[in-house]
Amino acid sequence: MKCFRVAAIATAIVAFSGAAVSAASLQASPVLLEINEKAPSSLVNIRNTGDKPINVQTRVMRWTQQGGQESLVEATDVVASPPIATLQPGANYSVRIVRTSKAPVAREEAYRVLVDQLPDSGQRRSGTVAIVLRHSIPVFMLSPSGGVPKVEWTVSERQGRLVLRATNRGDRRLRLANVSLRLADGREVRFGNGLLGYALAGSTVEWSSPRPAKGAGSAATITASTDLGPLSQSVRVAP
């Protein structure tokens, strides 16, 4: 099992150590996919923007949130076809993401498509760093009924920081951005700028404040931008 935060869309990976840097050349789109039982497939478009051939691997991971943490494990019911390809300079390529399971979808299911530019050891030169890219694209298998998120919020102190915990008892994810916490004394604790992440359907996830902050016993207000509009929620900070 592979566990890590998955809010970023693309991540640079250092493949070799050295002095100089060679540019990565992988692009992938779109930034989000939605599929359903009636149309159980979609396309990821990949492009080599560099001047040399690149090898690309595409995998589908089941994305879950349990005990406040996120994890990715290789999916068996959703696959990428073809999983590996070589792209010539300037070439475009499409990978089909297909749900192979025939089981009904009772609640929205979440996945991540990982598109990796594989390091080419044959092109390694002494004193260089080969930088490759990973694109992590969220994929949601929609339930026939649609559904809505039903998120319950708690805030607590842990190791000198405030921890924001979201429990989504609904049948749809909630996308969160520009999340902040306004304490009763007027202090504002921001959980980063831009996209923070998702509260997946039927899941619990949590985030810690980037900087130390205290506020146990006080009232607070959570504000955020979501894919369903602005959010404002009153909570109490637990010790």
C-alpha positions in Angstrom: 0.0 0.0 0.0 1.2 3.4 -0.9 0.2 6.3 1.3 0.7 10.0 0.6 -1.0 13.3 0.2 -2.4 13.5 -3.3 -3.5 17.1 -3.8 -0.8 18.0 -6.4 -1.6 17.4 -10.1 2.0 17.0 -11.3 5.1 16.2 -9.3 8.7 16.3 -10.4 10.8 13.3 -9.6 14.6 13.3 -9.5 15.9 10.1 -11.1 19.7 10.7 -11.0 22.0 12.8 -9.0 24.5 15.3 -10.4 25.1 18.9 -11.2 23.1 20.0 -14.3 19.4 19.4 -15.0 17.7 18.1 -18.1 14.1 19.2 -18.7 11.1 16.9 -18.3 8.8 16.8 -21.3 5.5 15.2 -20.3 2.0 16.8 -20.5 -1.2 15.1 -19.6 -4.9 16.2 -19.7 -7.6 16.6 -18.6 -7.1 17.4 -14.9 -10.1 15.4 -13.8 -12.2 12.5 -15.2 -15.8 11.4 -14.5 -17.2 8.1 -15.8 -20.4 6.3 -15.1 -22.0 2.9 -15.7 -23.5 4.0 -19.1 -20.2 5.4 -20.3 -17.6 3.5 -18.3 -14.5 4.8 -20.1 -12.7 8.0 -20.8 -9.4 9.2 -22.4 -6.3 10.7 -21.0 -4.3 12.7 -23.6 -0.5 12.6 -23.3 2.0 14.8 -25.2 5.8 14.7 -25.5 6.8 18.4 -25.6 10.5 17.6 -25.7 13.0 16.9 -28.4 13.7 13.2 -27.5 11.5 10.1 -27.3 10.2 9.3 -23.9 8.7 6.2 -22.3 5.4 6.7 -20.4 3.6 4.4 -18.0 0.0 4.9 -17.0 -1.6 3.2 -14.0 -4.9 3.4 -12.2 -4.9 3.4 -8.4 -7.9 3.0 -6.1 -8.0 6.2 -3.9 -9.4 5.9 -0.3 -9.4 7.9 2.9 -9.4 6.0 6.2 -8.6 7.1 9.7 -7.9 10.6 8.4 -5.2 9.5 5.9 -5.2 9.0 2.2 -3.9 5.9 0.4 -3.5 4.6 -3.2 -3.5 0.9 -4.1 -3.4 -0.6 -7.5 -6.9 -0.9 -8.9 -8.2 -4.1 -10.5 -11.7 -2.9 -11.6 -10.5 0.2 -13.5 -7.5 -0.2 -16.0 -5.4 1.9 -18.4 -5.1 0.7 -22.0 -2.3 0.7 -23.2 -0.4 0.9 -19.9 3.1 1.7 -21.5 4.0 3.6 -24.6 6.9 5.4 -26.3 6.2 8.9 -27.5 8.3 10.5 -30.2 9.1 14.2 -29.9 6.0 16.3 -30.4 3.7 13.2 -30.5 0.2 13.1 -28.9 -1.1 9.8 -27.5 -4.4 8.8 -25.9 -4.8 6.2 -23.1 -8.2 4.8 -22.4 -9.3 4.5 -18.8 -11.9 1.7 -18.6 -14.0 0.4 -15.7 -14.1 -3.4 -16.2 -16.2 -4.3 -13.2 -19.9 -5.0 -13.8 -20.8 -4.5 -10.1 -23.3 -1.7 -9.5 -22.0 1.6 -8.0 -23.8 2.3 -4.8 -21.7 5.3 -3.9 -19.2 7.4 -5.9 -15.9 5.7 -6.2 -12.5 7.5 -6.4 -9.4 6.6 -8.3 -6.2 8.3 -9.4 -4.6 7.9 -12.8 -0.8 8.1 -12.5 1.0 9.1 -15.7 4.8 8.6 -15.3 7.6 9.6 -17.5 10.1 6.8 -17.0 13.8 7.6 -16.6 15.9 6.6 -19.6 19.2 5.4 -18.2 20.6 5.1 -21.8 20.5 8.9 -22.1 22.1 9.6 -18.8 25.2 11.8 -18.9 27.8 12.3 -16.3 27.1 15.2 -14.1 23.4 15.6 -14.9 20.1 15.2 -13.1 17.3 13.6 -15.1 14.0 15.2 -14.0 10.9 13.2 -14.9 7.2 14.0 -14.2 4.3 12.3 -12.6 0.8 13.5 -13.3 -1.8 12.4 -10.8 -5.3 12.8 -12.2 -8.4 12.2 -10.1 -11.1 9.9 -11.6 -14.6 9.5 -10.1 -17.0 6.7 -10.9 -20.4 8.3 -10.5 -23.3 6.6 -8.8 -26.5 6.4 -10.8 -28.4 8.4 -8.2 -25.8 11.2 -8.2 -25.9 12.1 -4.5 -24.5 15.0 -2.5 -21.7 15.4 0.0 -22.7 15.5 3.7 -19.6 16.7 5.5 -19.2 16.9 9.3 -16.3 19.0 10.6 -14.2 18.8 13.7 -11.1 20.8 14.8 -8.7 19.8 17.4 -5.1 20.5 18.7 -2.4 18.0 18.0 1.3 18.4 18.7 1.0 22.2 18.7 -1.0 22.5 15.5 -4.7 22.6 14.6 -6.1 19.6 12.8 -9.1 20.0 10.5 -11.0 16.7 10.1 -13.8 16.2 7.5 -16.1 13.2 7.6 -18.2 12.9 4.5 -21.2 10.7 5.0 -22.7 11.5 1.6 -22.5 9.8 -1.8 -20.3 12.4 -3.5 -16.9 14.0 -3.0 -16.4 17.6 -1.9 -13.5 19.5 -3.4 -11.9 22.1 -1.0 -9.7 25.1 -1.8 -8.6 28.3 0.1 -9.5 26.7 3.4 -9.0 28.9 6.6 -10.1 28.8 10.2 -11.1 32.0 12.0 -10.8 31.7 15.8 -12.9 33.6 18.3 -10.0 36.0 19.1 -9.8 37.0 15.4 -6.8 35.0 14.5 -6.9 33.3 11.0 -5.2 30.0 10.4 -4.9 29.2 6.8 -4.5 25.6 5.5 -2.5 26.7 2.4 -3.6 28.6 -0.7 -5.4 27.1 -3.6 -6.5 23.4 -3.7 -6.3 21.6 -0.4 -7.8 18.3 -1.4 -11.0 16.3 -1.5 -13.3 14.8 1.2 -14.2 11.6 -0.6 -17.7 10.0 -0.4 -18.1 7.8 2.7 -14.6 8.7 4.0 -12.7 10.7 6.6 -9.7 12.9 5.9 -7.7 15.4 7.9 -5.2 18.2 7.4 -2.8 19.9 9.9 -2.2 23.6 9.9 1.1 24.5 8.2 2.3 26.5 11.2 1.9 25.9 15.0 -1.4 27.3 16.3 -3.5 26.9 19.4 -7.1 27.5 20.1 -8.5 24.7 22.3 -11.9 25.5 23.8 -12.7 28.4 21.5 -15.3 28.8 18.8 -14.1 29.0 15.2 -15.5 29.3 11.7 -14.3 27.3 8.8 -14.4 29.0 5.4 -13.5 27.5 2.0 -14.2 27.5 -1.7 -15.7 24.2 -2.9 -16.9 22.8 -6.2 -20.5 23.4 -4.9 -19.9 27.0 -3.8 -18.6 28.9 -0.8 -18.5 27.1 2.6 -18.9 28.6 6.1 -19.2 26.3 9.1 -19.1 27.0 12.8 -17.1 24.5 15.0 -15.5 24.3 18.4 -11.8 23.6 18.8 -11.4 20.4 20.9 -8.4 20.0 23.1 
